[in-house]
Amino acid sequence: MHVSMIELKAALRRCFEATGYYVGNYEDAANMILWLEKHGLKGLDELQRALPYIGDDSSKPLSTVIYEDSTSAIIDSNGRSALNCIAASVDLAHAKALENGIATVTVHNCHNRMFILKALTDCGRRGISVAAYWKNGNQTVTEHTAAIKAGERYPSYSEAITSLPANAEDKQTMTIVCSSRVDLTSSLQQSKGNRNARYISAEQIRLNKEHSVDFGIDIDETLWAEINRIGEGVLVENSERSRQGAGGR
Amino acid sequence: MTTSAAIQASLRGDNALPLRPVDQVMDLERLGAIHQSRLSFMRTLVRRIMRERWQIEPVRFELDPQGYGTVVYEITTPNKCYSFVLFSDYLSPDERNDRVIATKWDLTMALVDGQVDDIYLEKLRQNVPKQEAGRVNARVFVLSRANRSARNFDYVVDQLACGKQPDVAQIARVGYLYRTTAVYGSGKLGMADWEKVSSRHPDFNRPFAAEMFVCLMLRNFSLLQAEHIAQHRTPETYHPMLPEIKRFFGIGNSTGLGMAPYLINHPLLINQWVEMRELALARVRVLGNINKRITQQFPELLERCAIHTEQTVTEDAWQTANNLQVLKDLEAIRERTANGIGSWDTLLRWSEENCSLQGQEMLVSVMLELYPELVDELEDYHTVEEFLDLDPVMPLQQLKQVIEQRYQWALVMDFSADGAKDTFWYRSEEKMEPRLGDAREENGKEKQMALGVGYAVRKCYDQLCQYISEHPQHSTARFMVAQPKLRGIVRRIQSMNRCIYGDIQANLLDRDILPMHLLRAKLAFFGVGKFDPRSKLWVRNTMFQGAPLLEDIGHTFNDDWFMPLAPAQQGEL
């Protein structure tokens, strides 16, 4: 079915609010998913995969900084979804880059890392260049990278299927490089084992956005219903007393 | 023509104009006291239509003698063509309900990109009358519905059918034939997102311009429909309405709580609107030359405001008292300036000592009205990119100082006091209608919307102070990793600190909060008049009263429909 971008965002906000995400975070989560979908990077497919687990994070510890110096940090996200923790990691890299020119933050134990693209884009818009790299997959390992130049509105994104062996640590790790001095770009090397490599330029991502602005978003009806069903958790039961609180006659 | 750079130079730095202070302007009660002005969105829309001479013609007019059927107008602007599609259906009196939860209306409408063919019209017919229960696509900018004013519609039709004109005194009491009960835009129900409207359609690229346009079209249709029915009822005696009486009809509007969360959830946008209004005032205060024209026009406008206020009918005791006080204030201003205005700065300062808030803000609107050359160009600066960005590098000591300086109003509130957190704002499962609850008597507080900005700032400040004592050298980014639950409020604090005016200063959780102030503030920016509160939670008002008619487009236009007055009836002077 067809929905507008704002409808999707509002429904996602309610969904994450009902799931227990806190103020500021449910907006981030909704914006991260919408950003991917709006820019043609299948945010709703990513959400579909994440949805069965989004309630689990409330029982997990918050992210912890396990190492830090002036130009780097290592963060353990304790198995959380990027939807509720990656923005803070990017912010830390951003702050260190502003102070020292360039910084690296490595995030461990983080799911759904594709959602970083919105946070990365926010940095670019605000004059900071960022690149991110991560691997994924149990049997078949895929690798991904995205980067944005300072002052730009759109990042580039690359992904490929590799012949690398699966490594439990790699699977939930992400490296973020951030700079206030150097414009970072990234693309996957044409290494021997890579298959189905895909590079999406910043220009293509911009064009994808233009299409969404013109026509809105298509979403699977079942997924739409599920997002809204979860979001009903923020609604308060109707009653005669409650109707008086609406102020009508 | 001004520029962004010129505006910034007037707002900030060594050469800034003397803006009114933040604590004064952002006080909720004052925001609830402001009136329509020449920067209001209805005024700016009408200026654009009249100056660009939009062509608006009915291309399909299929109304039966009772006024039911389908009408399509085509609107040709210098940029594009649009269609305004309207469905008029029978509604029994017992089904007529202005609440969000209603499911049937007298009229339903859509503003659509481009021309509408039969196939698309049918698609609209299947969905527009259903409103929230229907779906449309991104060709549609606005969906709306309206109900007849039971008091006025039949009366006006009867009068016209008999060859008489409506009694102006009656219109002064209820200045409309229809009331809109919702005007949806910005992507709701599958419509075009604001991002599309603002980037692809320069005709509607100002806030709420498309929504206001639909209300203007509804106003004009309501007059056309009344005349159509009257003419068919008794063609031999029917007489059309006089244009000056027509112009005195606006469109009614019922606004409820739904508008209140908008003001809190769009702080950067509201700040922008306030900045432009305050900049306009500062320009007049410093640059407004008091010449012969101004000396003559000022008392005339005061008189007009007084008569307009006298003609405002409300049963609400609070609003009645306010209106009476405004009349006293206007008289005091008139007396004070009888021998000369002196300077605007002095007069404004005097008003702050001697007039009510509504009286002071009426004076502000009058001052803006006098200087189109200083004010009107700011109408192009009412939009803003709404990014609430975190400043990750900000040292925590600085963040603490920002809170102490910009949110002093929140820090001085005692949130442990009786009633300080008794109100909660929530969405009902009934059509997600926004409602207010009393935490002492109702369940659901745990699902409240995050509108308690003051309280959130207080909690943030307390946790920040604790954190700083342990980690005095940390940055905001580091604080956010440790305290992610504060992310929303910290980035709001930092973002609003980059604005001149910032957040509305009020505790929305207080037992005694008056949502009316929030509604009124937004409606004044829209440009409505004749506020008639029906409770502390919803207000009736009138839009576009006094505005030009469609048939006035292309003729002389002096943009002078501020605080419109009842026209003199035949036989009157």
Interface residues (C-beta under 8 A of the other chain):
Chain A: M1 H2 V3 S4 M5 I6 E7 Y22 V23 G24 N25 E27 D28 L62 S63 T64 V65 E68 I75 N84 C85 A87 A88 S89 D91 L92 H94 A95 K96 L98 E99 D122 R125 R126 V213 D214 F215 G216 E232 G233 V234 L235 V236 E237 N238 R241 S242 R243 G245 A246 G247 G248 R249
Chain B: D98 R99 V100 I101 R135 N137 A138 S186 G187 K188 L189 G190 M191 A192 D193 W194 E195 K196 S199 R200 G256 L257 F387 D389 L390 P392 V393 Y426 R427 S428 E429 E430 M432 E433 P434 R435 L436 G437 D438 E441 E442 N443 G444 K447 A450 A456 S475 T476 A477 R478 M480 V481 A482 P484 K485 L486 R487 G488 I489 V490 R491 R492 P515 R534 S535 K536 L537 W538
